[in-house]
């Protein structure tokens, strides 16, 4: 019997896992994998007789930084060209005090991603769109949504893939029916082409994502 599978990807949780690990020179070890084909990545976790129905990418635009927004929008276009569906949250400014000099500054916090994932998960379960749902995130705040989906729809399987170099927390492991690891091999094997034809235009990988060759 075939199973329908939907993936729900916490974009910034995955991004920080890829971007945060540094080598002794201070360079991001996994920077070369930012041009990540999420559709291909998700297909790697499918088992025999499972069908990939949808891949949702949850993200937000850092509107205060035009350079980052431009690269992010290029990446979003690339993801959409291969079939991923994008759901936006937002960033919210918050005043903070520097612990060293006590000066005030504005920090930006991502909002709505966990709520958006939880909402989409429950809507899709209610509409019977999947037999198995897999969340790519290490965010503990998603555990209640997983518990709710399991309670309301006990025949459905809910799993978690924690991004690379992250360990699944006890809350997520307890909430999910199953969890998988993400390895560097997964990232290396799921890269988009440097150039993607989309209609009459070409989507190109940002130049500074090419600094380290695979």
C-alpha positions as CSV (number, residue, x, y, z in Angstrom):
1,X,0.0,0.0,0.0
2,X,1.4,3.4,-1.0
3,X,1.9,6.2,1.6
4,X,1.6,9.9,0.9
5,X,4.3,11.9,2.6
6,X,4.5,15.7,3.2
7,X,7.6,17.5,4.4
8,X,7.5,20.7,6.5
9,X,10.8,22.5,6.5
10,X,11.7,25.1,9.1
11,X,13.8,27.2,6.8
12,X,15.9,29.2,9.3
13,X,16.4,26.3,11.6
14,X,18.0,24.4,8.7
15,X,19.8,27.5,7.5
16,X,21.5,28.1,10.8
17,X,22.5,24.5,11.1
18,X,24.3,24.8,7.7
19,X,25.7,28.3,8.4
20,X,26.7,28.1,12.1
21,X,29.4,25.5,12.1
22,X,32.8,27.2,11.6
23,X,36.3,25.8,11.0
24,X,39.4,27.2,12.8
25,X,39.6,30.0,10.3
26,X,36.1,31.1,11.1
27,X,34.6,30.0,7.8
28,X,31.2,28.2,7.6
29,X,32.0,24.6,7.0
30,X,28.8,23.8,5.1
31,X,28.5,27.1,3.2
32,X,29.0,25.3,-0.1
33,X,25.6,23.5,0.5
34,X,23.4,26.6,0.8
35,X,22.0,26.1,-2.7
36,X,20.1,23.1,-1.4
37,X,17.5,21.3,-3.5
38,X,14.8,20.7,-0.8
39,X,12.8,18.4,-3.1
40,X,15.8,16.2,-3.7
41,X,16.7,16.2,-0.1
42,X,13.3,15.1,1.0
43,X,13.2,12.3,-1.6
44,X,16.3,10.8,0.1
45,X,14.2,10.0,3.1
46,X,11.4,8.2,1.3
47,X,11.0,4.5,1.7
48,X,9.7,2.0,-0.9
49,X,6.0,2.6,-1.8
50,X,6.0,6.2,-0.4
51,X,5.0,9.1,-2.6
52,X,6.2,12.7,-2.0
53,X,3.1,14.8,-2.2
54,X,4.3,18.2,-1.0
55,X,7.4,20.0,0.4
56,X,6.6,23.2,2.4
57,X,9.4,25.7,3.0
58,X,8.7,28.1,5.9
59,X,10.8,31.2,6.0
60,X,10.8,35.0,6.4
61,X,12.6,37.8,4.6
62,X,15.2,39.9,6.5
63,X,13.8,43.1,5.0
64,X,16.4,45.4,6.8
65,X,19.2,43.9,4.7
66,X,18.7,44.3,1.0
67,X,21.6,42.1,0.0
68,X,20.4,39.2,2.0
69,X,16.8,39.6,0.8
70,X,18.0,39.6,-2.8
71,X,19.9,36.3,-2.4
72,X,17.1,34.8,-0.4
73,X,14.5,35.7,-3.1
74,X,16.7,34.1,-5.7
75,X,16.9,30.9,-3.7
76,X,13.1,31.0,-3.2
77,X,12.6,31.3,-6.9
78,X,14.9,28.3,-7.4
79,X,12.9,26.2,-4.9
80,X,9.6,27.1,-6.4
81,X,11.0,26.1,-9.9
82,X,11.5,22.5,-8.6
83,X,8.1,22.3,-6.9
84,X,8.6,23.4,-3.3
85,X,5.8,25.5,-1.7
86,X,6.8,28.6,0.3
87,X,5.0,29.9,3.3
88,X,6.2,33.2,4.8
89,X,6.5,34.3,8.4
90,X,8.0,37.7,9.4
91,X,10.7,39.3,11.5
92,X,9.9,41.5,14.4
93,X,12.2,44.2,15.8
94,X,13.0,44.0,19.5
95,X,15.0,46.5,21.6
96,X,17.9,45.0,23.5
97,X,20.7,46.2,25.7
98,X,24.3,45.4,25.1
99,X,25.7,43.5,28.1
100,X,29.1,45.1,27.7
101,X,28.5,48.8,26.9
102,X,24.8,48.9,27.9
103,X,23.9,50.7,24.6
104,X,20.4,49.9,23.2
105,X,20.1,48.2,19.8
106,X,17.4,46.6,17.7
107,X,17.5,42.9,17.2
108,X,15.2,41.0,14.8
109,X,13.4,37.8,15.8
110,X,11.7,35.5,13.4
111,X,8.0,35.1,14.1
112,X,5.2,32.8,13.0
113,X,7.3,29.9,11.6
114,X,6.4,27.4,14.3
115,X,2.8,28.5,14.2
116,X,2.6,28.3,10.4
117,X,4.1,24.8,10.5
118,X,1.7,23.7,13.2
119,X,-1.3,25.1,11.3
120,X,-0.3,23.6,8.0
121,X,0.3,20.2,9.6
122,X,-3.1,20.1,11.2
123,X,-4.9,21.4,8.2
124,X,-3.3,18.8,6.0
125,X,-4.0,16.0,8.5
126,X,-7.7,17.1,8.7
127,X,-7.9,17.1,4.9
128,X,-6.3,13.6,4.8
129,X,-3.5,14.9,2.5
130,X,-0.8,12.6,4.1
131,X,-0.2,9.3,5.7
132,X,3.1,10.4,7.0
133,X,4.3,13.9,7.8
134,X,8.0,14.7,8.4
135,X,9.2,18.0,10.0
136,X,12.7,19.2,9.3
137,X,13.6,21.2,12.4
138,X,15.2,21.1,15.8
139,X,12.8,23.6,17.3
140,X,11.2,22.3,20.6
141,X,8.3,24.6,20.1
142,X,6.9,22.2,17.5
143,X,6.5,19.4,20.0
144,X,3.0,20.4,21.0
145,X,1.8,20.5,17.4
146,X,3.2,17.0,16.9
147,X,1.4,15.7,20.0
148,X,-1.8,17.4,18.9
149,X,-1.6,15.8,15.4
150,X,-1.0,12.4,16.9
151,X,-3.9,12.7,19.3
152,X,-6.4,13.9,16.7
153,X,-5.2,11.7,13.9
154,X,-3.8,8.5,15.5
155,X,-3.5,6.6,12.2
156,X,-1.0,9.1,10.8
157,X,2.7,9.0,11.4
158,X,4.6,12.2,12.4
159,X,8.4,12.2,12.2
160,X,11.3,14.6,12.6
161,X,14.5,15.2,10.8
162,X,16.9,17.3,12.9
163,X,19.2,19.5,10.7
164,X,22.8,18.6,10.4
165,X,25.1,18.7,13.5
166,X,22.0,19.1,15.8
167,X,20.9,16.4,18.2
168,X,17.1,15.7,18.6
169,X,15.9,17.1,21.9
170,X,14.1,14.9,24.3
171,X,10.9,16.8,23.7
172,X,11.0,16.2,19.9
173,X,12.0,12.6,20.2
174,X,9.2,11.9,22.7
175,X,6.7,13.8,20.5
176,X,7.5,12.1,17.1
177,X,6.8,8.6,16.1
178,X,10.3,8.5,14.5
179,X,13.3,10.6,13.8
180,X,16.1,10.6,11.2
181,X,19.6,12.1,11.0
182,X,20.8,14.5,8.4
183,X,24.3,14.0,7.2
184,X,26.8,16.0,5.0
185,X,26.2,13.3,2.3
186,X,22.5,14.3,2.2
187,X,23.5,18.0,1.7
188,X,26.2,17.2,-0.9
189,X,23.9,15.0,-2.9
190,X,21.0,17.4,-3.0
191,X,22.4,20.5,-4.7
192,X,20.5,22.6,-7.3
193,X,22.2,23.3,-10.7
194,X,24.2,26.6,-10.7
195,X,21.8,27.8,-13.4
196,X,18.1,26.9,-13.6
197,X,15.9,27.7,-16.6
198,X,12.5,29.0,-15.4
199,X,10.3,30.1,-18.3
200,X,12.1,32.8,-20.2
201,X,14.6,33.6,-17.4
202,X,17.5,31.9,-15.8
203,X,17.9,31.6,-12.0
204,X,21.6,31.7,-11.0
205,X,23.3,30.6,-7.8
206,X,24.6,33.6,-5.9
207,X,28.3,34.2,-6.6
208,X,29.4,34.2,-2.9
209,X,27.8,30.8,-2.4
210,X,30.3,29.4,-4.9
211,X,33.4,30.5,-2.9
212,X,34.0,26.9,-1.7
213,X,33.7,24.2,-4.4
214,X,32.2,20.8,-3.7
